Structures are given as structure tokens and as C-alpha cells.
Amino acid sequence: MKSDIDVLMEQKSLDAILVVGNAENNPPMYYLTGGGHVSSAVLIKKPNEEAIFFCNIMERDEAAKSGLTVVPMKYAPMEMFLTEVGQQVMIDAGITSGRVGVYGNANVSVTLAIMDHLNQAMPGLAFVGEGVNDNIFLSAMESKDPAEVACIRKMGAVTTEVVGLTADYLTSCDVRHDEVLLKEDGTPLTVAEVKQKINLWLAERSAVPSAGYIFAIGSDAGVPHSQGKPDDLLRLGQTIVFDIYPQEQGGGYFYDFTRTWSLGYAKPEAQELYDQVKEIYNIVSDKLSMNVSFKEYQRIVCQYFEAKGHQTPLTVDIPVEGYVHSLGHGLGLNIHERPGSRLASPDENILKPGVVITIEPGLYYPEKGMGFRIEDTYWVRPDGKIELLAEYPYDFVLEMKKWKK
């Protein structure tokens, strides 16, 4: 949680942190400021002191919504920090030497130039970068407070509503003699046209597909992160993996959710594989317990699938079919956060109170033209209970309203 930032800074021996970039779509800056239309900003924080938020004077009212100490500047702060102004700001803040952690999403060249300028003026400063998964922000973000969970829960409601609209639209389509779905004008329905509707439904609910999403049919459904070919036609009896992970407008919190569908009917092998994915999903979701290492559930899934004859990361280094990925991940301002569930994840990746995680077992056979994944998002509550944040049916075969086999 945000209250952990000071302790984490001391553990990392950081004398200050410097966060750069926009307040929106920039997780470290959003985390400390709450977002808003503040561009090319700079935030400085010392341990056990309130952060100072430097903004363009034209954006001072937007910056003030953060509740932080706001210092308006003549131009964009990142631009100003390339002059003697940046040096004076650091001096005024009492940061003339020591270790300074650097964070944020911004132009890399400009960020390096700022560090170089300050280093030349104050050679006692040491600017520090951290790893992708082991930095103070992801460590603090791992546990969510009730306000954060409320945002994720709200996005869950939006997500499941949009998924329901998508299912209703698909099952209401007419079907051509070759089992291709048709639009209202009688022309074939494509993946791109389905996505246009999904994008509109999300926008109407103040959500954005900022990281994209997956709506893939047939062989594309058999490759976990294939987003679906735009020109692919929607057909009966083919597996559709719909993995949707929208974000609050302005760069806020994500939700993550997947269902696998077969329109009209399912081939026997597809039904069998889906049933296996659903069975292990049920097993794992029933076993989830606070303070257990997340990777222990990955091991359970691998053992189950291997007993069914599928390849998994337990015995194959890089499987390309069968069960090919980890069970889930943390979720928040980033689509992937701590804790991790890979078999190689450190033991401290546990289901501690406050974490929000996904559970998403799957099976993938692109050569057979099919793939399967079921995913939901869960919260480990402070009382130890594991709560599903948005409910939605698990139907595999979706009955068509205007077609009978």
C-alpha cells in the first residue's frame, strides 16, 4: 500500500525518489497523485516526507486535486529540470547527494538528459534504476486498500456487462449455410467488426482497452496472446477465446477476465478439453488460501494437466502446446503485477491480505484450431477470505437464437 513507500525507500537505501511523466497512464505517478490531466510533470519525495508535485502553471488546478504540495512552473517541469531550475529545486528540497530512485513513463532521452544535467551540477547524486518486478512501486502496489479494490470491482462490473453484450450480439446473428455469422445487412461478420462494438461499449462505460484485448477464433485461439486476425470470420463450432482487460479511463485500475465460447455447438474434442480447463479452474479456486505461495497452485495445475497427457512448464522448458503459461498474476494499475505464479517465482510471492490476482488456466492446440482459457479476478480480503470480484457464467457452448443444429 502507499503507506509502505517510506519503509521500502529505507530498505532500498534511497534518499529520495524522482517520478517523471504524465499523471495519466503512468502507474507510479498515478499511484501517488491519483491521475488527472497533468503532463510532463516531476514529483520528488524524501522518506517520511510529503511528496512535492511540480506541474506546468496552466495545470495547477488539476495538480491540486492530488492533495499534494504543488509547485507550479513556467513551462513543463521536465523541460525546466534541464535548466538551472532543476538544480535549485533539488537544493531547496535538501537533495544534493545520495541515492535517488527514478520512476515513471516518460521520454527516455529526456529523462536521461535530466539525470545527466543534475549529475553534472551535483556529482554527489547517484540516480538508481530498479528491476521490472522488484521495485518499490510494485512492492507497495502488491496489497490494495479498500478504495483500490472498489475501483477494480467497478471495472469488473463494466467488463462482465460488455462481455454479456458481446455474447448477446453474437448469438442473435443470422447464420449462413456454411455456418458463418452474418451482420444485419447479410454480409459476413468479422473479428474486427465485433471489436468495433466492444470498443464502443467500453467507451460508453468510461473504460478503455489501453493494453488491447484478445478476441481470437480457431487457430489464433490456440496461441495465448494472439489478439485475433481482423478479417477472420465468426463461425459456429470454433473456439473463441475472449480475454478482455479494460482500464479505467485516464490510466486507472484494470480488470482481467476471460471466457471461451463455441457458438451453436462444440466438437467432442473441444468439449473434452474445455471440461478439463473448467475442472482444474474449480479445483484451484476452491483451494485458494491466504499466505500460500502462489506458485504452489501453478504446480497443482501442471500436475493435473500432465496427468491428462498435456505438456506443461513443469517438465517442458518452453511448451508451445498444452498448458503453456503460468496460472495468474497480480493486477492493479498495471495489467501484470506482483505476486507472480511462475514455478521460478520467489517464495515471497504469496497470497497475502490485500492482493488482487487472476486465476487463468488454459489449454492451447493451434494445429488443431482450438484454444481454451477461463479467467477471473480474485481479492484476498483482510479477513482471509478469497473473494471473486465479478461473477459471470461459464457456458462454453452459446446457443444461437436463430439457428438450430
Order of alpha helices (4+ residues) and beta strands (2+ residues): alpha-beta-alpha-beta-beta-alpha-beta-alpha-alpha-beta-alpha-beta-alpha-alpha-beta-beta-alpha-beta-beta-beta-beta-beta-alpha-alpha-beta-beta-beta-beta-beta-beta-beta-beta
